[in-house]
Amino acid sequence: MSARSDTMIEACTAVQSASGSGESTITEPWLNVHQAAQHAGCGTKQLYRAVNHKRLKAARLGGRGDLRFRRQWIDSWLESLADPVASVS
């Protein structure tokens, strides 16, 4: 394994230990498509579709066009999907 891989594994383990659960907590400002899908609670395919239809903002990196998202972009997209709920009085 490379030194970078070791560092990433250590960072993930530290985050898991700090959170007190087995689930990792994402703290980076930029999320890749898998992290974004985890944050949104949906699949990666749905994110790609939303980006292609210009419903979700994303940054494309390099020649392969890897996507990166900010949490607030994902949250805004999710809020745009929400239906208003009538208050019950």
DOLUM-737161 format. One record per residue: residue number from 1; y, z, x of N, C-alpha, C, CB in turn. Coordinates in steps of 0.02 Angstrom, whole numbers, padded with zeros to 5 digits. Glycine has a CB too. Layout:
N
<NUM <Y Z X> <Y Z X> <Y Z X> <Y Z X>>;
...
// end
This chain:
89
<1 <-00059 00000 00042> <00000 00000 00000> <00062 00000 00044> <00000 00060 -00047>>;
<2 <00115 -00030 00020> <00177 -00033 00059> <00216 00033 00051> <00220 -00092 00037>>;
<3 <00265 00042 00095> <00306 00102 00091> <00346 00104 00026> <00354 00106 00151>>;
<4 <00366 00044 00003> <00404 00041 -00060> <00361 00063 -00119> <00431 -00030 -00072>>;
<5 <00298 00041 -00120> <00252 00060 -00174> <00241 00136 -00173> <00185 00024 -00167>>;
<6 <00232 00164 -00113> <00223 00236 -00108> <00284 00273 -00134> <00210 00256 -00035>>;
<7 <00344 00249 -00118> <00405 00281 -00141> <00411 00277 -00217> <00466 00248 -00108>>;
<8 <00393 00219 -00246> <00397 00212 -00319> <00348 00258 -00354> <00383 00138 -00339>>;
<9 <00287 00264 -00325> <00237 00308 -00355> <00261 00381 -00352> <00169 00301 -00320>>;
<10 <00289 00401 -00295> <00315 00469 -00288> <00371 00482 -00338> <00340 00480 -00216>>;
<11 <00415 00433 -00348> <00471 00441 -00394> <00445 00449 -00466> <00519 00382 -00390>>;
<12 <00396 00409 -00485> <00367 00414 -00552> <00333 00481 -00562> <00317 00357 -00565>>;
<13 <00297 00504 -00511> <00263 00568 -00515> <00314 00625 -00522> <00218 00579 -00454>>;
<14 <00369 00620 -00485> <00421 00671 -00488> <00453 00673 -00557> <00474 00659 -00435>>;
<15 <00464 00615 -00586> <00494 00612 -00653> <00446 00641 -00704> <00512 00539 -00671>>;
<16 <00381 00625 -00698> <00332 00652 -00744> <00328 00728 -00739> <00263 00622 -00732>>;
<17 <00330 00754 -00677> <00328 00826 -00667> <00389 00860 -00695> <00321 00842 -00592>>;
<18 <00447 00829 -00686> <00510 00858 -00710> <00512 00860 -00786> <00569 00819 -00683>>;
<19 <00482 00809 -00818> <00485 00807 -00891> <00435 00855 -00922> <00471 00736 -00915>>;
<20 <00386 00878 -00883> <00338 00926 -00909> <00282 00896 -00950> <00373 00977 -00950>>;
<21 <00283 00830 -00958> <00230 00797 -00995> <00201 00742 -00953> <00255 00770 -01063>>;
<22 <00148 00712 -00977> <00117 00657 -00940> <00156 00592 -00948> <00047 00648 -00964>>;
<23 <00204 00589 -00993> <00241 00528 -01004> <00299 00523 -00955> <00267 00525 -01077>>;
<24 <00311 00462 -00932> <00367 00453 -00885> <00432 00446 -00923> <00355 00392 -00840>>;
<25 <00486 00469 -00893> <00552 00463 -00920> <00590 00413 -00878> <00589 00531 -00923>>;
<26 <00618 00362 -00909> <00652 00309 -00873> <00725 00329 -00865> <00646 00241 -00910>>;
<27 <00748 00332 -00803> <00817 00354 -00790> <00859 00301 -00757> <00817 00416 -00748>>;
<28 <00831 00243 -00739> <00870 00191 -00706> <00918 00160 -00756> <00824 00138 -00676>>;
<29 <00977 00135 -00732> <01024 00103 -00777> <00999 00035 -00803> <01090 00094 -00743>>;
<30 <00958 00001 -00763> <00931 -00064 -00783> <00856 -00057 -00796> <00945 -00118 -00730>>;
<31 <00834 -00086 -00852> <00763 -00082 -00870> <00733 -00152 -00866> <00755 -00053 -00941>>;
<32 <00670 -00157 -00842> <00636 -00221 -00846> <00608 -00228 -00917> <00578 -00226 -00792>>;
<33 <00576 -00284 -00930> <00555 -00298 -00999> <00503 -00247 -01024> <00527 -00368 -01004>>;
<34 <00460 -00223 -00980> <00409 -00175 -01002> <00441 -00107 -01017> <00354 -00167 -00948>>;
<35 <00488 -00086 -00975> <00523 -00023 -00987> <00566 -00028 -01050> <00567 -00004 -00926>>;
<36 <00598 -00085 -01060> <00639 -00095 -01119> <00597 -00092 -01183> <00677 -00162 -01115>>;
<37 <00538 -00123 -01180> <00493 -00122 -01238> <00471 -00050 -01253> <00432 -00167 -01226>>;
<38 <00457 -00012 -01201> <00438 00058 -01210> <00497 00096 -01242> <00418 00090 -01142>>;
<39 <00557 00085 -01218> <00616 00119 -01244> <00627 00101 -01318> <00680 00100 -01203>>;
<40 <00617 00037 -01335> <00629 00013 -01403> <00570 00028 -01450> <00643 -00061 -01403>>;
<41 <00512 00041 -01422> <00453 00053 -01463> <00426 -00011 -01493> <00469 00102 -01518>>;
<42 <00431 -00066 -01456> <00406 -00130 -01480> <00370 -00165 -01423> <00463 -00174 -01509>>;
<43 <00348 -00226 -01436> <00314 -00264 -01384> <00362 -00308 -01344> <00261 -00308 -01415>>;
<44 <00340 -00330 -01287> <00382 -00372 -01245> <00397 -00439 -01278> <00349 -00383 -01177>>;
<45 <00349 -00464 -01316> <00358 -00528 -01350> <00419 -00526 -01397> <00295 -00547 -01388>>;
<46 <00426 -00470 -01432> <00482 -00463 -01478> <00549 -00463 -01441> <00475 -00398 -01520>>;
<47 <00550 -00432 -01381> <00611 -00432 -01341> <00628 -00503 -01317> <00604 -00386 -01281>>;
<48 <00578 -00539 -01291> <00590 -00608 -01269> <00617 -00651 -01326> <00525 -00638 -01241>>;
<49 <00587 -00642 -01385> <00609 -00680 -01444> <00682 -00665 -01462> <00563 -00665 -01504>>;
<50 <00700 -00600 -01461> <00768 -00580 -01478> <00818 -00607 -01427> <00773 -00504 -01482>>;
<51 <00799 -00607 -01363> <00844 -00635 -01311> <00851 -00710 -01321> <00816 -00619 -01240>>;
<52 <00796 -00745 -01333> <00800 -00818 -01343> <00841 -00838 -01403> <00730 -00847 -01350>>;
<53 <00841 -00796 -01455> <00881 -00810 -01515> <00951 -00780 -01511> <00845 -00783 -01577>>;
<54 <00968 -00754 -01451> <01034 -00725 -01437> <01051 -00666 -01483> <01088 -00778 -01445>>;
<55 <01000 -00628 -01502> <01011 -00567 -01541> <01014 -00506 -01496> <00955 -00558 -01592>>;
<56 <00985 -00512 -01436> <00983 -00456 -01388> <01011 -00480 -01321> <00911 -00429 -01380>>;
<57 <01058 -00442 -01295> <01089 -00459 -01231> <01042 -00439 -01174> <01157 -00422 -01223>>;
<58 <01037 -00483 -01123> <00996 -00469 -01064> <01025 -00507 -01005> <00921 -00490 -01077>>;
<59 <01010 -00482 -00945> <01030 -00516 -00883> <00968 -00550 -00855> <01060 -00465 -00832>>;
<60 <00976 -00612 -00833> <00921 -00649 -00801> <00930 -00647 -00726> <00918 -00723 -00827>>;
<61 <00876 -00633 -00690> <00878 -00627 -00618> <00839 -00683 -00585> <00851 -00560 -00596>>;
<62 <00866 -00709 -00531> <00829 -00754 -00487> <00804 -00817 -00521> <00772 -00720 -00458>>;
<63 <00765 -00855 -00483> <00739 -00919 -00507> <00687 -00912 -00562> <00709 -00956 -00450>>;
<64 <00652 -00855 -00563> <00601 -00845 -00615> <00630 -00822 -00680> <00550 -00795 -00591>>;
<65 <00693 -00800 -00679> <00726 -00779 -00741> <00701 -00712 -00768> <00717 -00830 -00792>>;
<66 <00680 -00667 -00723> <00660 -00601 -00746> <00717 -00568 -00784> <00638 -00557 -00687>>;
<67 <00701 -00534 -00838> <00752 -00503 -00880> <00764 -00431 -00861> <00732 -00508 -00954>>;
<68 <00826 -00409 -00867> <00845 -00339 -00859> <00890 -00320 -00918> <00881 -00327 -00790>>;
<69 <00881 -00259 -00941> <00917 -00235 -00999> <00951 -00169 -00983> <00869 -00226 -01059>>;
<70 <01004 -00154 -01018> <01035 -00087 -01016> <01014 -00052 -01080> <01115 -00091 -01009>>;
<71 <01006 00013 -01076> <00984 00051 -01135> <01031 00041 -01194> <00981 00126 -01118>>;
<72 <01097 00040 -01181> <01144 00033 -01237> <01137 -00035 -01271> <01216 00043 -01212>>;
<73 <01117 -00087 -01235> <01105 -00152 -01266> <01045 -00148 -01313> <01094 -00207 -01212>>;
<74 <00994 -00115 -01292> <00934 -00108 -01333> <00950 -00066 -01395> <00876 -00075 -01294>>;
<75 <00986 -00011 -01385> <01005 00033 -01441> <01048 -00005 -01492> <01041 00095 -01416>>;
<76 <01095 -00045 -01468> <01138 -00084 -01513> <01097 -00134 -01552> <01193 -00120 -01473>>;
<77 <01050 -00166 -01518> <01006 -00214 -01552> <00965 -00180 -01606> <00959 -00249 -01501>>;
<78 <00937 -00122 -01591> <00898 -00085 -01640> <00940 -00064 -01699> <00866 -00024 -01608>>;
<79 <01002 -00043 -01686> <01046 -00023 -01741> <01063 -00083 -01785> <01111 00007 -01713>>;
<80 <01069 -00143 -01755> <01084 -00203 -01795> <01026 -00221 -01841> <01100 -00262 -01748>>;
<81 <00966 -00198 -01824> <00907 -00212 -01865> <00899 -00162 -01923> <00846 -00212 -01822>>;
<82 <00933 -00106 -01918> <00926 -00053 -01968> <00958 -00072 -02034> <00956 00013 -01942>>;
<83 <00924 -00057 -02087> <00951 -00066 -02154> <00989 -00004 -02175> <00895 -00082 -02205>>;
<84 <01048 -00013 -02206> <01083 00047 -02230> <01043 00081 -02285> <01155 00028 -02255>>;
<85 <01042 00146 -02283> <01005 00185 -02332> <01056 00217 -02380> <00960 00240 -02297>>;
<86 <01044 00208 -02444> <01089 00237 -02494> <01078 00313 -02495> <01076 00206 -02564>>;
<87 <01132 00349 -02500> <01127 00421 -02502> <01103 00443 -02571> <01195 00455 -02485>>;
<88 <01062 00494 -02571> <01035 00521 -02634> <01076 00583 -02652> <00958 00537 -02628>>;
<89 <01108 00580 -02711> <01149 00638 -02732> <01121 00670 -02793> <01220 00617 -02744>>;
// end
